[in-house]
Amino acid sequence: MKSVAKMAFAGSLAIVLSNLFSAETAQAYPEFIGYGYASCVTCHYNGLGGGPLNDYGRALWSAEIAAHPFYAPHKSDEEVATDSGFLGSVPLPYWIRPHLKYRALELQTNPNPNGPQPAFYQMQADYGVTVAFDEDQKYLFSGTMGYAPANYGSANNGLDRFWPTEYYFRVQPIESWFVYVGLLEKAYGLRTPDHESYQRAYQGFQIYHNNPAGTQNSQSVILQKIAEKWELALDYFFGSPYEDVNYIEKGGSVLFEFDVAEKKRLGFGLLSSTDTADSKNMAEIHYKQAVSKGSSLLAEYGLIQDQFQGKSNNTGSYNLLELMINVKRGYNLVFSNERYSQLFNPTSPDQWRWMAGVLMWPIPRVEIRFDGINGRNLSTSGAPADSWFLEGQVHVSL
């Protein structure tokens, strides 16, 4: 039983470490439906979420979501919004918007006096620019260079190398239609800010082979339609130029969401991809709603089918339930429960993950997060010892 417990802990730790460096996937916050924002295009240049914020998103973050009693306490929300630009209140030409992001994490596994020492990870160090070719921003380019560690999954305190993690042209040919061409995250599922979530890991949206951006980013052509009460995205992707040629993924996905009531949105996604070693088919259904101002409920259930070359299909499932409670402006409690099973049979273990944490924006441009995580594997053959993790994160965005 001790060897089984060690294997279970090692597996849980591997999932955490494999996802520490995919932070660029989590810049969209579906939880913000609690503020009445169901669509990502309101705040992001990428209408599916992620990547740099537009001017409205910067102002909204500063003037409505982040606290500022310690930052310009005598300024009005409108004045704080005016200070939200890259250079504060100093205006830039309409055609250029630089961005910088940094995120670091301190991880303590199985905390006890005789346990391992905390490990420090530099999760994200991005810089980039968005260039608009017209004042209405119907034609623009956005590019981001991101930090990639030399050894994935190991604590490394040095910035080893930078790679292009995202770049794309966006065209708005007619009102409410957008076309994206470039290296982008695949259109699929909820994009939550929890980087170690089962809801992201087992879909393959993580560091993989030689691809520094992770397989969530692929050369893509995405067509997006945004209506008043629904959205549709069609994605054709054909692999990352930084990926091993033997593992270039090609395929497509569909993502659709619609309002079922005010501040309540239901959606589903389909994705199919193949490479020389594996084919993957996935389907998910998700739901998000406002509970009160700033508070939200998210849920997702999905199926994952993997077909490895020369082997039988593996079909499993996952689910996520998350509640974010806004205590006061800029300060939130977050609770989540997740499950993953690789196979639909009684002998396949269920991996469970419980998380309770605090998510804070104490001042504009700064996010701080503290989480306690419990991991447990359950199967008919027994229940090995639980795994425990304590995490602290800081995220600075300019």
N, C-alpha and C positions, 0 to 999 in steps of 0.2 A: 504493500500500500504506500510506503514511503517513496518508492521509485515512481509510482503513478502520480503521487502528489507533486513530486519534483517536475515531472513532465508537464503536468497541468499548469504549474506556475511558470515554467519556461515558455509554454505556449501563450499564456496570457501576457507575459512580458514582451514576447516577440510581436504580438499584435500592437501593443503600445508603441514599441520602438519603431516598428515599420511605418507608423503613421505620423511620427513626430515631425517629419520634414515635409509634409504635404499641406502646410498651412495656407498656401495660396488658394486652396480650394474653399476656404471658409470665410471669405470676406463678405458674403451675402448672409443676412440674418433673416430667415423666414419668420423668426419670432417677432419681427417688427410689425406683423399683422396686428399685434396688440396696440399699435399706434395708428392703425387704419391703413397701413401700406401693404397691400397684397402683392403688388408687382414690383420687381427689382428695377425695372426701367426708370422708376421715379428717381432713384438715387445713383444708379450705376450707368456708365457708358455701355457696358455689356448688359443687355436687358434680361439675361438669365441670371445675373448676379455674379459677384466676384470681381476682382480687379479694382482699379481706381474708382473713386467716387466722382461724380460730376459736381458742378457748383452747388446745385440744389441739395445734393446729398451731404456735402460738407456743411452747408448752412443748417440743414435739418439736424444733423448729428450734434452740432454745437448748441443750437438754440432750443431743441426740444428733448433730446435724449440724454446728453451728458449733463452732469451736475456742474455748477460753477460757483459754489459759495466760497471756495478758496482761490478761484480764478476770476478776477475782475468782478468782485461781489456787488459793486455799485453800478455795473453796466446792465442795460436792458438786454433781453433776448435778441432783439434786433441788432444791437451793437455787437453782441457776441457773434452773431451770424456773419456780420460784416468782417469780423476778424478771422473767419474760418478759411481764408484762402491760403495757398502755399506759402506766401510771404505775409500772412496776416492780412491787415487791411490795405496793404500795398497792391494795387491792381496790376494784373498781367495782361498782355495783349490777348484778345479773345481766342487766338488760334493756338495757344500753347498752355498746357497744364501739366507741370511736373508732379511726381509723387514719390514718396519714400515711405517704407514700412520696415519695422523691426519687431520681431517677436522672440522671446526667450522663455525657457521653461526650466524649473527645478523639479526633479522627480525623486521621490522617496518610495522605494518598494518595501513592502512588509515592514513598516516602521516598528522598531523596538530597540532598546539600548544596545543590543549586540548585533543588530542587523547591518545591512550594507549602508554605506555613506550615500547621501543624496548625490545625484548626478545632474550636471548642468548641460542644457542643450540650447544651441542657437538654432531655433526653428526656422526663422525667416529673416532675411535681409534683402529687401527688394528696392530697386530704383527704376524709374521709367518716366515716360512722357506720353501724353495724349496730344495729338495735333489735329486741329479741326481745319478743314479746307474751305469752310464757309461759315458765316456767322450763325446760321440756323443749325449747324452741326449735323447736317444730313449726310455729310461725307467726312469721315475722320479716320485716323490711325491711332492705335494705342499699342505700346510695347513696354514690356517689363523684363528686366534682368533680375535673376534671383540667385541667392546663395545655395550652393549644393555642397554638402560635406564630402570629404574624401571617402569615409567609411560610413555607409548608412546603418542606422541602428546602434551606433556607438556614440558615447558622449565625446564631443569634440568641441573644444573651446575656440578654435581658430576658424576664421573665414577662409576656406580653402580655394574656392573657385566660384565664378559666377557664370550662369548660363541664361540664354533667353528662355523664360518660363511661359511667357504668353505674348503673342503679338497678333494683331488682326486689323483688317480694314472693316469699317462698318459703313454701310450705305443704306439710306432711307429713301427708296425710290418713290414711294407714295406714302401718304399719311397712314400711320399705324402698322406699316410693314418695314421690317429690318432684315438686312442680309449681312452676315458676318463671314469673313474668309480669313483664315489664318490658323495659328496654334491656339486652341481654345479648349476649355473644359467641356466634356461631353454633356449633352442635354439629358439629364436623368435624375429623378428623385429630388428630395429636399437637400439643400446645401446648408447643413447646420454648422455652427462654429466649434463643435466638439471634434477635435482632430483624431481622437482614438476610437471614435464610435464604430461599432459593428456595422452601423448603417452605411458606412463608407468603406470599411476595410475589405470586406469579403466580396464586394463588387469588382475589386481590382483597382479602385481609385486610390492608389498608393505608389510608393517608390517601387520600381520594377525593372529588373535587368539594368541597362545602362541609361535609362531615361531619367534625368534629374527632375523633370517636372512631374513625374509619375504618370501612370496610364490614364489619369483623368484628363490630361491635356493631350490633344491629338490634332494634327492638321485636319481642318474641318471646313465644311461649307454649311452654314446654319441659316435657315429661313425662319423668321419669327413673325407671328401676327399677334398684335396686342389690341384687344377690343376692350370695351368698358367693363365687361363682366367675365371675360375669358381670355386665355392666352394659348397659343399653339406654337411649338417649336419642332422643326424637322431638321435632323442633323445627319449629314453624311461625313464620316471620318475615315482617314486613311493613314493613321500612324504618325508617330513623332519622328522628325529627322534626326533626333539624338538617340533613338532606340536601336538596339541590336537588330540587324536586318533579318535575323531569323525569328524575331518576335514582333514584327510590324503588324499591328492590329488594323483590320479594315472592317467596316460595318456601318450601321446606322442606328438611330434612335428617334423616338417620338416622345414628346412631353406635352401634356395637355392639362390645363387647370380651368376651373370655372367656379363662380360664386354660387353657393347654394342658399345664402342669406347674407345680410350685411356683416362684413368682417368674418365670414365663414367661407372657406374655399376647399374644394375637393379636387384631386388631380390623380393622374396615373401616368406611368412611363413604361416604355418598351425599349429594349436594347438588344441588339444581336451583333456579335463581332467574331472574327476568326483570325488566327495566325497559323504558323506552320506546326505548332505544338498543341493548340487548344482552340476550341470554339466555346463561346459563352452566349447564353440566352437568358435574359432577365425580364421580369415584369414586376411592377410595384404599383401600389395604390397609397395615396397619402392624403392627409387632412390637416388643415391648420385653421385656428380660429382665435379671435380675441376673447379673453376672459373678462378683462377690464382694461382701462387705459394702461398700456405698458406691459400687461400680463397676457400670456398666450399659452395655447395648448397645441402640441404637434403630435402626429401619429403617422407611422408608415409601416406597411407590411409588404414584403417582397419575396419573390422566388428567384433562385439562382440555379441554372443548369450549366454544368461544365462537362464538356466532352473532350477528354484527353486522347491524343492520337493512339489508336490501338487498344483503348480501354473503354469500359462501359460508361454510361452517363452517370454523373453525380448530380442529383437534384436536391437542393436544400431550401431553407427559408430563413427569414430574419424578421424581426419586428422592433419598432422603437416607439416609446411613449415618453413625451417630455412635457414638463410644466415649468414655465418661467413666471415667477411672481415679482411684480414690481413693488418694492417696499417703499421707495421714494425715488424721486428723479435721480437717475444715474446709478441706482443700487438695486440689484435683483437677486433673488434666490432661484436656483435652477435645480430641478430634480428630474432624473431620467431613469428608465428601466429598459434594458435591451435583451434580446435573445437571438442566438444564432444556432442553427443545426445544419450540418453539412449534408445529411441524408434524411429522407423521409422513412425512417424505420426505428423500431424501439431500441436498438442497440447503439444507435448513433447518439453520442452525448450532446446534450443541450448546454451551450455556453451562455451564462447569464452575467449581466453586468448592471450593477446599481451605482448610481452617481448622485451625490448631493454637493452643491457648491454655491459659491457667491460670484456673480458676474457684475463688475463695476466699471463705470466710466466717471471717475471722480472729477476729472476736468476734461475739456475738449481735447481730442487727439490721443488720449491715453486710455487704454483698457487694462484692467487688472482682474485676474481670475484665480480663485482657490477652489480646488475640488478634492473630495474624498471619494475613492472608487473601490468597490468590492467586486471581485470576479469569482465566479463559481461554475464548476463543471458538474453536471448531473447526468447520470446514466444508470442503466440497470445493473452495471457491474460495480457500482459504488460511487461514493462522493468524496473525491480527494479534498485536501485542505484548501480553504479559500485563499485567494490572493488579495492583497490590499495595496493601494497606491495613494499617495498624497502628492498633489501637484500645485504648483504656483506658477502663474504666467503673467508676463507683462508684454503689452503690445503698444507700440508707439506708431502713429500714422500721421504723416505730414503731406 
